[in-house]
Every structure is written in structure tokens, then in C-alpha cells.
């Protein structure tokens, strides 16, 4: 995510960090490099001008040129200005109304609105413990209603049926009444999109807004459209009282122009990032964390939150107890670790959140090639349960069969077995040093942590 912007900015700032002192000329040169990095990332020109002006004024005004640690001081200023530009802190949804709280989703066709409705429903169910209903008022796009029904089932949200021969405002009125009778906390309303902004679209969504009176009106936009995302968001904001923006396909956005432009152009906060195709691929937008990622400083808080949410604690306990008893770390255990890493977004997503990993050279990052881990997973799937449990059984004939079954080669199988041996030794070493006991205590503490209280219940 934001790889191009991150590479250019870190390169621009690396030369600054290496200097003992900065002069006014040095600062101007550094600011010029930052300006070029932002422009190449497709950040809106007006935003670039204001950002670089503020950075330069702060750098000179705070005496960075005379600071003993001037390079780091300059990087700190750039980080703080990035955070300010994107909105200081996470702007959560405001759901403090008599239920159901209505969330209206707007945006152009192809931005990922319907998928985002399902992702947001799952987000609110799993992290906010809300009862969520979803409804589609898109009566134009073929199968739009069916698509939302399928995604709602995956997200375990309640789907309110609608039909292509109904008026969108009639669907909206019926959905609100239905959500009240079913005691839903939140109703998320999907709307029709167009290939471009037109009068008919704006008139329809204004009418829907009038009927629904939503507490949140979110504009869904494709992050990969760069500064065009900010321009389109502004056009919608001029017609609708938007409360926030959702940037979709952020995992494929190498530039980052939209993330840095939207707030400044519209005055509205980015509330969420879509970071994948699955219904759990939605992140709350934290400007400070994103700024750290952009500058290659990692994002440990998000990594911890993902681990708490996605790591299978029962499997972790089972593995810890198994190793404590002196049993071997086998290939089935190895596969579990690979699959849990994929559950957290894969190798690249993991590395981007690790401090310092964003700045390592590409050849080093290539050693963590995700395709290699996918290949390992396929090889282990091609083994029998006995082979996974006792890897030493795997002889030449078995290797040929495993390679043929997984679509790989015998050297691929040998490489996997060697990596497993290395991992096995590491686990053994950790166990000897008491690391497994510490791991067990950590897992048990996570399991004892207080869970969110479901609506309608109180602790006694």
C-alpha cells in the first residue's frame, strides 16, 4: 500500500537524515524533493503547495537548521504534517441515535460500494457488537440486489429484500420500518452508481437522503484514481452533506494521492480503507498510523489488533502445549503458521506494518515472496496426514508423488523440508529458553481479556 509514495519520500528524507546540520538551502532542497515525491504520487497540486509550504515554514521557524539532530527533526516535521493533512486522528462512525442508525453509501459505479456495505456490516458486527441490516436501492445494475444478498450472508448481516421494479425511496422507507421492527442497531443502505456524475443520479440520492435522514453519509471511492478521487468526492459533497469517505482498493494503491488529497479537498475525514476482496478486509483509517507506514516506520498497533482478531488462539494454545510436552513441531503446525499469516493479509501486508521493513531493499523483500509461501501450502496439502506428522518418512518416491500432486518440483519439496527443519530447530531453542511458557502466559492473558458486552446485557 502506497509503495511508490513511501519509496520516494523515504529516499528524499534518507539524504536529510544523514546530515549533521541543515542550512536554509538544504531545507529548500529537501522540501523540493518532498514536493516531487508528492506530485509523482498524484497528490492534488493545491495540497502539495500547502503541505510543502507548511513543512518549510516549520523547519525554518523551529530552528531545524541549527539542531544537532536536524535530519530526524525534519523527518518528524514531515510525519506530523502528514498526520495533520489526513486528519489528526481516527474519525469513527457516529451511531449515537435512536436505532436504527442509518448509514447511506454513495459513489460512482465500479468503486466497490456494494462490497463495502458488506465489509462495513461485518466490521460493525464483529468489532462494535451491533445488530446490522443491509438493503440495496440499486434498481438499475443487473444483479446488484442479488450481489448484496450474497455478500450479506457472508458477512452474517441481515438482508432486507428489495426488487428492481420498486422505487428507491419506497425501498428506503420500507427498510427503515423493517429495521425498527427487527430491533436492528444499524441499517446500511446501498445506492445506485453511474459511470460519471449526472443530474438524475444526484436527484435520486438527494431524495433518498431526505427520506432516510442518515446519521452518516459515506462517499465510497476507488483509491487508485488518485487525485481524481478527491475531485469526485468534492462534487458529491457539494450535492450531499457527506460525513466521511471510504477509500476502496487501497491495497492496490501504490501512489497514495487519494489518501493525502481527500481530506484537504473536501474537508471530510477518511473513515475506512478497503484493503482486499474479503468481507473482513476493512480497516479504520488512522492518520498517524498511515503516516508512519508511508515513511517506512511500520504500524505495530494495527498489526497487534489484527493478531488479536485473526490469530486462532485455540491453535496457538494447542501448539504451545504440544511443544511443552516435548512433541515435535511438524509440517501440519508449519502449515497452520503459513495460513494464519495469510489470514493477516499475507507477507507484504505483514512486512509493511513492521518498523523498518518498508525501507529494506527490494531484493531482500523478494526473499519473502508470497508465491513461495503459497507453493509451500500447496506442497503440504499434497502430503498424507502421516507425512505431515512424520516428515522423515518422505523419501525420493514420496517426493516425486508430492511434487506431481502439487504442481511443483522435487527441489521445491526439498526446499520446504529444509525450511521446516530450520523452523523446528528455532521452536526447540525457544522452548529450551522458556519462551514457550511466556507464550502460554500471553495467550492465556488474551483469553482472559474482557470482551465487549453484547447489547442488552450487563456485567454482574
N, C-alpha and C positions, 0 to 999 in steps of 0.2 A: 504494500500500500504506500503510495506517494514516493516510490523509489527514485524517480528522476529528480524530484524536488529535493529529497533527502540527500542524494548524491551531490547535487550541485551546491546546496547550502553547506553541507559538511566540508566539501572541498574548499569553498570560499572561506569558511571560518577556520579551517585547519591551518592555513597560512598565517592567519592572525594570531592564533593561539601559540604559535611558535616564536613569536616576537616578545622580547623583554618589555619594550615600551612602544607605544604608538605615538606617532605625530599626527597633526591635523591632516597632513597629506595622506598618511597611511589610513586614517579613518575614512577619508573620502574614497580612497581606492577600495577599501573593504566594503563600504556601502555600495559602491558601483557594482562589485561582484555579486552582492546580495540582490541588487536590483535586476541584474541579468538573470540570476537564478530564478527569481520570481516571474519575470516576463516569459522565460522559457517554459515555466510550469503553467502558463496560460492563466495567470492571475490577472484580474482586471487592472487596466493601466491606472485608473484613479486610485485603486487600493495600493498599488505598488508605490506610486508617488507619495501618498500619505505615510505609508509604512516606513519607507527609507528616510523620509524627512524626519520622522519622529525618532528613528534609531540614531541618525546623525546628531540631532539636537541633544538627545540624552547622553550620547557618548562624549560629546564635547563639554556639555553642561556639567556632567558628573566627574569631569577630570580623568576620564579613562586614559587619555594620552600620558598622564603623569603617574598612573597607577603602576605599582610594582608587578601586579598580575593583570596587566592590561588586556591580554588576549582573552583570558577567562572572563574578565569583566565585560568585554564586548559581546562574547557569546551569551552571557547572562542577560544582557540587554535585548539581544535578538530573541531569545527564548521568551522573555517577559512580554515583548511587543507582539510576538506570535500569539501568545495566550490572550492578550488584550484584544487583538484583531478578531479572534474566533469566539470571544465571549466570556472570558474570565473563568466561568465555572459551568458545570452541567446544569442545564435548564430542564428540569423534569416536567412531566405532564402535570397539569393542574386538574385533578379529578375531584376536588373538594366541592361537590354539588350534590343535591339530592339525586340518587340514582334513578335512571341510568345516566352516567356522564357520557355525552355524545362526542365522538371524535370523527370529524369529517376529513376524508382524504381527497386531495385534489392533485392534478398533474396531467401532463401530456401522455398520450398513448405510447407504450413501449418503455416507460420509465420504471416499471416494476411496481405499480400501485397495488394491484391485487395480491401479489406475493407479499408486499409489505404489510397489508392488512392482516394476513395470517401470521406473519412474524411478530407484529405488534401484539396481536391477540395472545400468542404464546408467551411473549415477554411479560405481559401483564398477569397472565395466569400463574406462571412459574415464579416470578420474582416479586410480584405485588399481591399475590393470592387473591386476585379478582375473578369474579364470575363475568365472562366476556361473551357477548353475542356479536356476530358479524352479519352484514347484509350488503347485497350488491344492487345499485341503482343503474348499473351499466346495461341498458336495454338495446344497445347498438352493436357492440362487438360480439360476434358469434361465440357462443360457449363461455362468455365471461362469467355468467352466473354459475355454470357447472364447474368452472375452474375454481371459483371461490369456495364452493361446497366441498370440493376435493381437498383443498388446502386447509379449510376449517376443520375437517375431520382429522387431518394430520396434526394440526395444532391443538386439537381437543377443545375447540371453541364451539359454542352453539351457533348453528347456521339458521338464519331466518330466511325462508324461501321467498323468491320473487320470480316474476315471469316477464318475458320480453314484450308482452302486449300490455303491460301496466305502465302508467305514467310514473316517472322517477319520484315526484313529490308524493304520490299516493303510496308508493313503496315505503318512503321515508316515514310518513305518518303511521302506517300500519306497523312498521318495525319498532318505533318508539313505544306504541301501545303494547306490543308483544313483549318487549324487553321489560316493561313495568310489571306485567302480569307474571313474568318468569323470575322476577327479582334479580335481574342482571345488574351488575355494578357498572359495566361499560358497554356501550354499543358503538362499534366501529363501522362507518358507512363508506363503502367503496363507490366511486363515481366514474362516469364515462370520461375518457380522454379523447383527444384529437391529435392528428399529426402536427397541427400548429394551432396557435390561439385564434379563435374566431368568436364572433358575436353570439352565435347560437349556444356555444359551449359556456360562455361566460354568463349568459342569461339563465341557463339551466342551473348552473351551480350556485348562482345568487339566489334563485328560487328555493333550491334545496337548503341553503344556509338559512333562509328566512323561516322555513318550516321546522328545521331541526334545532335552530339556536344552539349550535355546538359550543361546548366549553373549550375545545381545541380544534383548530382548523390547520391541518398539516399539509404542506406542499411537498410532494414526492418528486424528486428529480434525479436524473442519471448523473453521477459524479464525473463520468468520463466525458461529458460535454464541456467541461472546463468552465471558463467564464460565461459561456452561454447559459449555463445553469443559473447563475446569478441574475442574468438579464431576464430569463423566463420567469424566475421566482419574483422579480420585481413587478413584472406585468401582471402576475396573479395577485400580488399584494395590493396593487393599485385598484383591483376589482373586488378583492375579498379581504376581510380582516384576518390575515394569517396570524397564527400564534407561533409557528415554528416550521422547520424544514427537515425532511428526511433525505439524506444522500444515499442513493442506492448504488450498487456495483462498485463500492469504494475499494473492495479487494482487487479490482482490476484497474483502478485509477492510479497510474504511475506518476501523474503530474501533480495533482493536489490543488489545481487552480480553483476548483469549486469550493473546497473546504475553506480556503483562505479568502474567497471573494463574497460568498453568500451573505454573511452577517453584515459586512460593511456596506454592501449594495442595498440590501432590503431592510436592515435594522432588525431582522428577526433571527432568533437563535437556531443553530443546527441542533436538533434534539436527538437524532439517531443516525447511525451509519449501518447500511446493509452491507454485510461482508461475506456473502455466499448465497448459495441457492436454497439451502435447507431452511426449514421454518425456525430453527434456533439461531440463525445467522444474523442477529440484530444486536448491535452494541449501543449503549447510551454514549452520547458524544461528550467527552470530557476534554475541553480545550487544552488544559495543562498536559494531559497525557499524550494527546495528538502532537502537541508542540515538541514534547520530548522524543517521540517516535521520529518526527521529521528531522530532528537534529541528531539522530542516532544515539539517543540517551536511553532508549528502551522504555518499557511500560510495565513495570513489575506489578503494579496494583491490579491492572486488568488481567495479567497472567495468573495472579493468585485467585482472583474472582472466578476465572474460567476453571481453574483447577478444582476449587471448592464445588463448583456447579457440575462439572463434567467428569471428573475422575470418579470411577466406580470404587467407592470406599470399601464395599464388601470384598471385592477382588484384592484390593490393597491389603486388607487385614488378612485375607487368606494366604497371600504370598508371604507376608511378614511372618505369620505363624509357621508356615511351611519351611521357610529358611531357618527360622529359630530352632526348629526340630532337627536340623541338620540335613534336610532333604535338598536335592539339587534344584537349581534354577533351570528348568527345562525349556524346550522350544515353544511349548504352549504358553508358558509365562512370558517368554520373549515376544510372542505374537500379541499377547494382551497389551504389553507396553507400546508396541507399534500402533495398535488400533486405538489406544487411548490418546496417543499423540495426534492421530488423525482427527479424533473427536474434538481436539482443541484447535482445529484449523490447519493442521499439517505443519511440516517442518518450517516453511518460510514464515508463517504467521508466528510460530514459536520464536524463531530467531529474531524477528523484528521487535519483539517485546523484551528481549534480553538486552540489558545495558551493554553498550559497546559492540554488539553483534552487527548492528546496522552499518558500522563503519569498516568492518573487515573486508578484505579484498575479495572480489568475485570468485577467483579460483578457490579460495578457502571455503566460501559459501557453497560452491559447486560440489564439495565433498559431502555436503548434507543434502544431496539431490533427492527430492521426494520420490522420484520414479524408482530409485533404488529401494526405498522402503516399501513401495507398492509391490515391487518384484519379490522382496523377501516375504511379504504377506502371502503372495500367490504360491511361492515355493512351499511354505509351511502348510498351506491349505491342501497341497498335493500329497502330503505325507499321511501315513496311517496314524491313528492315535498312539499306537505303540512306539512309532518312530519319533513322534513329538516328545514322548515321555522319556525315551532312551535313545538319544541321538547317536550313541556309539554303535548302534545296530546298523547304521546306514553305511553299507558297503558300496562297491562300484556298481553292481547290478541295480541296487535300490536308487542310487544317484541317477542312473540313466532313466529309470521309470519316473522319478520325481521331476526331473528336468523336462521330460516329454509331456508329463501331465500339466506342468505349469507354464509351458511355452517358453522355457528358459534353457540355459546351457549347463553342462556339468561344472564349468568354472564358476558360474553363478551360485550353484548349490554349495560348492566348496567355500566360496566367499562368505555365504550366510553361516555355514557351520563354524568358520573361523571367528566371525564376529560374535556368534553366540558364545563360543569358548571364552573370548575376551570379557564379555558381559558377565559370564558365570564366575570368572575369577574376581571381577570387581565386586559382585554381590557377596562373594565369600569373604573378601577382605573387609568390606563394610560390616559384615556380621561379626567378624572377629574383634573389631574395634568398638563394638557396642552400638553401631549406627542403627541396627535393626530395632533395638529396644527403643531408641529415640524416635524412630519412625512410628513404631506402635503407639507410643505415648501421644505423638502428634495426631495420628488418625483417631485415637480414642477421644482426644480433646475436640476434634472436629465433629465427631458424632454426638458429643455431649453438648455442643454449642446450641443455644436456644434457637428454635425455628420460629419463623414468622407465625403469628397466631391467626388461624383462619377466621374469616369474617363470621361474627355471630358467636364466637367462643371467647371465654376469658380464662386466664390462668387462675388457679385457685391456690 
